[in-house]
Amino acid sequence: MTDQAVDTSGPAEAAGTVTADEPSGATPPRFFGRERELKDLQADIGRAGLDTLAGRKAARARVLLIAGRPGSGRTALAAELARRLAGDHPDGVYRIALTEPGGERVPGERTARELLDQLGVTAPPGADEDELSGMVREAFAARRALILLDDAVDAEQVDPLLPDNPDCLVVATSTGPLTGIPGVRPCTVGGLEAGPAVRLLADAVGQVRITVDPRAAETLAEECGGQPAALTLVAGWLAASPGASVADVTKQLREVPEDTDQPLAVRPLARALRLVHASLPPATARTLRLLALAPAGLADAHTASALAGCSVSVARGVLEEFVRLGLLRTNGADRPQYEVPGCLAPLLRALMDELDRPGEIQLARARMLERTVRQLQSCRAVTEPEGSPARRKLAGLPRSLRFPSPEAAAEWLRMRQPALLASARLAVRDGGLDTLARRLVAALVRALAVHRGTEEAAPELYGLHGLVLDVAERRSLPREKAAALLNLADLDARTGRTEEALARYRAALDAGREAKDLYATGRAMESVAGAHAELGDFSRASDWYGRALAQRLTHGERADAARLYGRLGAVHTYQGRYGEALRNWRAAAAGHRRLGDPAAQARALSEAARVQEYAGRPQESLQTCREAVGLARGAGDVRLQAALELRLADTLDRLGDPAAARLHRATADRLLGDAGMAYETSGTSSET
């Protein structure tokens, strides 16, 4: 958390978010003092660790710890140290937050995944903390990098992220020591000395007002405990009150009562915040308090507008005022994002709980979620064709909710993704707004899928489907539970966790039966069969495919039945049960014929021909394959026809007719042209 002074465009303490998610383009914090601490930390890098003293080569990255209370400047010191050491670490500086703005520890799985994202390493969806931590260590094994772990709760958070590479350096910030990590010498930071503290004030309010009464400036610094965060807030108040003197703000600050329930080190910042809060108009002060609800400490004009119940333009003006007062910082982009300092978030929440009624807080949260849902719907709708129902609905939205282009929507989604994901997590955890939470998650899933694709967004989608499952289980919603389990199982299966996928498919089947959802039960039975087939248990696979087929036939779902006949044919082929396989492939072909799909019929007959060949009946295989070629020709499917011509050629070779085989290969080459696109149809065609 950045606790040093900044100019009028930023706050005293950054929210402690991941570097990749911070408002890009924000004015970097100004740094004052701490030269002794910086020298000690740099000297500590070269000191002998326990491994070296024991005669062993250091096996892991060196850890430097900066300990101090939020608001004390610990993160600013870490950031300044990282800036000075960046040249010694050519592979980059990576920053990650280990604590949420609200004070909750970030799960290890999420911190590891965020580090991998910064490294450009794709992590499989659903991977656990151990697997992801191993990937982090592997990624840093050949790098000379500096890792800044901000606001660590304990050593258990830090240890899994330490690279097994002495060429890397880890700088951690924490409130206290990290017991359990050997060789760590904490550098404890308190308040700034008088000189740097006064320079911080002068930087914000101008040297003239400090020069007029330098003793008052020193007294003010003492009243703030030398805390950079508290100093910046009173400096922002002074900058916004040109008629007030340094002595005036010192007098008013002394009159703010202390909260004796708070730790002594937190009281100067709490008093400074109360001073600024009391000076604001009531509506503006209420907006400031409600920003404690901003997910991940990140807000934009729409967030503030929804929370406060005011227009977007008014909210934007209020947020800019907060920036000038040092309460927020912003990236200054076309669609600016504002960051609530992590040291202020719990204090704002305490003010909100003290001054706002629970019903008003819940209503503000509901307005924020509803606005986010509408923005996500707009983000997705802008990708639809002109004249589509979604675009017509989009045209009816207020201009502030619309995006000018799909590119602008995608950029907004990228910038707001950390806040959007946090919003979904918070909404589900809250439990009081489950209907809105479900709508939010559904809208976010659709927006991510359309802008990033389901493959690229799979890790985020996995987490979102898990949130849907949480709500469905809490609210006893079997239909939603079945859908969430199916989605999670599909992602498990795609990443090779077939056993886990099988367990979820079975649970989805139970939920689908409870909901009397024929689609979910049929889909689950088919997926259970596929998982058994992937595990090589073809007997169970054929049994479950048979159950799924029976349901499809009972309800007259002819297209699905034809497809399942093909799945059964493939499984029986793997088992060597060629008679059963041939009957099922012929049933699949008949089903596609009745549906009027000659290309699918041709593929089914092609697989039937393959089975006949496996069974030692080449003449029958040749006849079936010729029938399939005719169907493919009639369907106009050139690639399929070419593949079948090659299949015919191979069969003729085995029957001892190389001349005829050459003719069919020439036909395949002619069909595919000079591009050389000939290919062999696989044993697991679209029917399987």
HELIX and SHEET records of a PDB file:
HELIX    1   1 THR A   19  ASP A   21  5                                   3    
HELIX    2   2 GLU A   35  GLY A   46  1                                  12    
HELIX    3   3 LEU A   50  LEU A   53  1                                   4    
HELIX    4   4 ARG A   74  LEU A   85  1                                  12    
HELIX    5   5 ALA A   86  ASP A   88  5                                   3    
HELIX    6   6 GLY A  108  LEU A  119  1                                  12    
HELIX    7   7 GLU A  129  PHE A  140  1                                  12    
HELIX    8   8 ALA A  155  VAL A  158  1                                   4    
HELIX    9   9 ASP A  159  LEU A  161  5                                   3    
HELIX   10  10 ALA A  194  VAL A  205  1                                  12    
HELIX   11  11 GLN A  207  VAL A  212  1                                   6    
HELIX   12  12 PRO A  214  GLU A  223  1                                  10    
HELIX   13  13 PRO A  228  ALA A  239  1                                  12    
HELIX   14  14 VAL A  246  GLU A  255  1                                  10    
HELIX   15  15 LEU A  264  VAL A  266  5                                   3    
HELIX   16  16 ARG A  267  SER A  279  1                                  13    
HELIX   17  17 PRO A  282  LEU A  290  1                                   9    
HELIX   18  18 LEU A  291  LEU A  293  5                                   3    
HELIX   19  19 PRO A  295  GLY A  297  5                                   3    
HELIX   20  20 ALA A  301  ALA A  308  1                                   8    
HELIX   21  21 VAL A  312  ARG A  324  1                                  13    
HELIX   22  22 ALA A  345  LEU A  355  1                                  11    
HELIX   23  23 PRO A  358  ALA A  381  1                                  24    
HELIX   24  24 PRO A  389  ALA A  395  1                                   7    
HELIX   25  25 ARG A  399  LEU A  401  5                                   3    
HELIX   26  26 PRO A  406  ASP A  430  1                                  25    
HELIX   27  27 ASP A  434  ARG A  452  1                                  19    
HELIX   28  28 ALA A  458  ARG A  475  1                                  18    
HELIX   29  29 PRO A  478  ARG A  494  1                                  17    
HELIX   30  30 THR A  498  ALA A  515  1                                  18    
HELIX   31  31 LEU A  518  GLU A  534  1                                  17    
HELIX   32  32 PHE A  538  THR A  554  1                                  17    
HELIX   33  33 ARG A  558  GLN A  575  1                                  18    
HELIX   34  34 TYR A  578  LEU A  595  1                                  18    
HELIX   35  35 PRO A  598  TYR A  614  1                                  17    
HELIX   36  36 PRO A  618  ALA A  635  1                                  18    
HELIX   37  37 VAL A  638  ARG A  654  1                                  17    
HELIX   38  38 PRO A  658  LEU A  672  1                                  15    
HELIX   39  39 GLY A  673  ALA A  675  5                                   3    
SHEET    1   A 5 VAL A  93  ALA A  97  0                                        
SHEET    2   A 5 LEU A 146  ALA A 152  1                                        
SHEET    3   A 5 LEU A 169  SER A 174  1                                        
SHEET    4   A 5 ARG A  62  ALA A  67  1                                        
SHEET    5   A 5 PRO A 186  THR A 188  1                                        
SHEET    1   B 3 LEU A 298  ALA A 299  0                                        
SHEET    2   B 3 TYR A 338  GLU A 339 -1                                        
SHEET    3   B 3 ARG A 329  THR A 330 -1                                        
END                                                                             
